[in-house]
Amino acid sequence: MRGEADESCIWVAGSCEPLTDVSFRRLSAGGPRSPWHVTSADGRLDLAFEPEGSKSVKHQLGLFAIDYFQLFGSYRGTLAGRPLDSVHGVCESFRARL
């Protein structure tokens, strides 16, 4: 739902500041391992993510299912007004049906 906080946040000086309307956009049609642009509607998050590798888990067990995908790589850009350059991190997607 637009404008509402989700599980995305920034940890600053020991406190958690929620982010709203975070978007993840691939910068090319090269698939999930191509570079990503990650932003928040309030402008506190503006990062480029360059994937270096990935892992995934996908299981279909009757009524139960899990689909997990994680990219690991490096970020550059700005986070809460602070510049970042070549900071290692992850982006992930998790879907489950229980």
C-alpha positions as CSV (number, residue, x, y, z in Angstrom):
1,M,0.0,0.0,0.0
2,R,1.5,3.3,-1.0
3,G,2.6,5.7,1.7
4,E,2.6,3.1,4.5
5,A,5.7,1.8,6.3
6,D,6.8,-1.7,5.6
7,E,9.7,-3.7,6.9
8,S,12.3,-1.4,5.2
9,C,14.2,0.9,7.5
10,I,17.5,2.7,8.0
11,W,19.6,2.2,11.1
12,V,21.1,5.6,12.1
13,A,23.0,6.1,15.3
14,G,21.4,3.1,17.0
15,S,17.8,3.9,16.1
16,C,15.6,2.5,13.3
17,E,14.0,5.0,10.9
18,P,11.2,3.4,8.8
19,L,11.2,4.0,5.0
20,T,8.0,4.1,2.9
21,D,7.5,3.4,-0.8
22,V,10.9,1.7,-1.4
23,S,11.3,0.7,-5.1
24,F,13.7,-1.7,-6.7
25,R,14.2,-1.2,-10.4
26,R,16.5,-3.1,-12.7
27,L,18.6,-0.8,-14.8
28,S,18.6,-3.1,-17.8
29,A,16.7,-6.1,-19.3
30,G,19.7,-8.4,-18.5
31,G,17.9,-10.3,-15.8
32,P,18.1,-10.1,-12.0
33,R,21.9,-10.1,-12.0
34,S,22.0,-6.8,-13.8
35,P,22.4,-3.5,-11.8
36,W,19.5,-2.2,-9.7
37,H,18.4,1.2,-8.6
38,V,16.9,1.3,-5.1
39,T,15.1,4.4,-3.9
40,S,12.6,5.7,-1.4
41,A,9.8,8.2,-2.1
42,D,11.2,10.6,0.6
43,G,14.7,10.7,-1.1
44,R,16.6,9.3,1.9
45,L,17.5,6.2,0.0
46,D,19.1,6.6,-3.5
47,L,21.4,3.7,-4.2
48,A,22.8,1.7,-7.2
49,F,23.2,-2.0,-6.4
50,E,25.7,-4.0,-8.4
51,P,25.1,-7.8,-7.9
52,E,28.2,-10.0,-7.7
53,G,26.4,-13.3,-7.1
54,S,23.2,-14.9,-6.0
55,K,21.5,-17.8,-4.2
56,S,18.0,-19.1,-4.3
57,V,15.8,-21.7,-2.7
58,K,12.5,-22.9,-4.3
59,H,10.4,-25.7,-2.9
60,Q,6.9,-26.8,-3.7
61,L,5.6,-29.1,-1.1
62,G,1.9,-29.7,-1.8
63,L,0.0,-26.8,0.0
64,F,3.3,-25.3,1.2
65,A,5.8,-23.4,-1.0
66,I,8.8,-21.2,-0.6
67,D,10.5,-19.0,-3.2
68,Y,13.6,-17.2,-1.9
69,F,16.1,-15.3,-4.0
70,Q,19.1,-13.3,-2.7
71,L,21.6,-11.1,-4.6
72,F,24.8,-10.1,-2.9
73,G,27.0,-7.3,-4.2
74,S,27.9,-3.7,-3.5
75,Y,26.0,-0.4,-3.1
76,R,26.9,3.1,-4.0
77,G,24.9,6.3,-3.7
78,T,23.4,8.1,-0.7
79,L,21.7,6.8,2.4
80,A,20.0,9.4,4.8
81,G,22.2,12.1,3.2
82,R,25.4,10.2,3.7
83,P,27.5,9.0,0.7
84,L,28.2,5.3,0.2
85,D,30.7,3.8,-2.1
86,S,31.4,0.1,-2.6
87,V,29.5,-1.0,0.5
88,H,28.8,-4.8,0.5
89,G,25.2,-5.9,1.1
90,V,22.3,-8.0,-0.1
91,C,18.9,-7.6,-1.8
92,E,16.4,-10.4,-1.3
93,S,12.9,-11.5,-2.3
94,F,10.9,-14.0,-0.1
95,R,7.6,-15.5,-0.9
96,A,5.9,-18.2,1.0
97,R,2.6,-20.0,0.9
98,L,1.7,-21.8,4.2
